[in-house]
Amino acid sequence: MASREPANPEALSYEQAVSRLEAIVEKIESGEIGLDESMALYEEGVRLGKRCKEALLAAEQRIEVLSRETAGLEAGQKSSTPQGTDDKRT
């Protein structure tokens, strides 16, 4: 039986999920717990791993969107000045 109530992975921040996952790995690797508790912790670890992967994917997608928006803004600024001019008024 698990000594700690499994956390709802969706309610945890990425950092909290990673921290809990590290604690689970450490506990399983210690060899000080039985098979049933090891399996329960392993299952929780799988859920936490999925949560972390989803959070990283979401962050990556946000970065891609921001990069495209930034590239679009820069392209718009460059195209607003006709080639061969530097937009100085004399």
N, C-alpha and C positions, 0 to 999 in steps of 0.2 A: 504494500500500500504506500502511495506517495506521501512523503512527509510535508509536502507543500501543495496547496490547491493550485491546479494549473491555471495560468493566467489566460485571459481571452486575448489571443494575439492581435486581434483587430483594435483592441483598446490601448495597445502599447505603442509608444513611439518606436522608431527604428532603433534608436540607441538602447532603449529598454529591452526590446526584443533580442538584440545582439547580446546584451549583458546576461539576460536570462538563458539564452542558448549556450553561452560560455559556461555558465554555472551548471547547466545540465550535463554538458560534455565532461566537465571536471568530475562531477558526481558519478557518472557512469564509469568513467575511466578509473576512478579510485578503487573500484571493485568491492566497495564496502556495502553495497546494496544488493538485494536479491533480484531474481529474474523478473518478478512481477513489477517491482518498482522501476527496474531498468527499462522494461517495455513501456510502461506508462510515461516515463520521462522521454524515451525515444520518440513516442508518438507526439508528445508535446513539442519536442525539438523539431520534428518534421513540420508541424504547423507553424512554428516560429520561423523556420527556414523559408517557408513559403511566404510568410508575411514580409520578411526581409527582402526577398527577391522581388516581390511586388512593389515594395517601397522604392527599391533601387531602380526598377523599370520606370516607375512614375517619375522619379527625379530625372532620369535620363530623357524621358519624353519632354518634360518641361524645359530642360536645357536645349533640346533640339528646337522646340518652338521658339524659345527666346533667341537662339542663334539665327533662325530664319528671319524673325522679326527684325533683328539688328541688321542682318545682311540686307533686308529689304529697305530699311531706312537709309542705310549707307548708299545703296544703289539709287534710291530716289533722290538723294542729295546730289550725287554725282551727275545724274541725268538731267537735273534741273538747270545746270549750267551748260550752255552749248559748248561743244568741243572747240578748242582753239581760243576760248576766252577764259579769263580768270575772274569775271564778274566784278572787275574794278570799274568804277564810274569816273570818268574824267570830265 
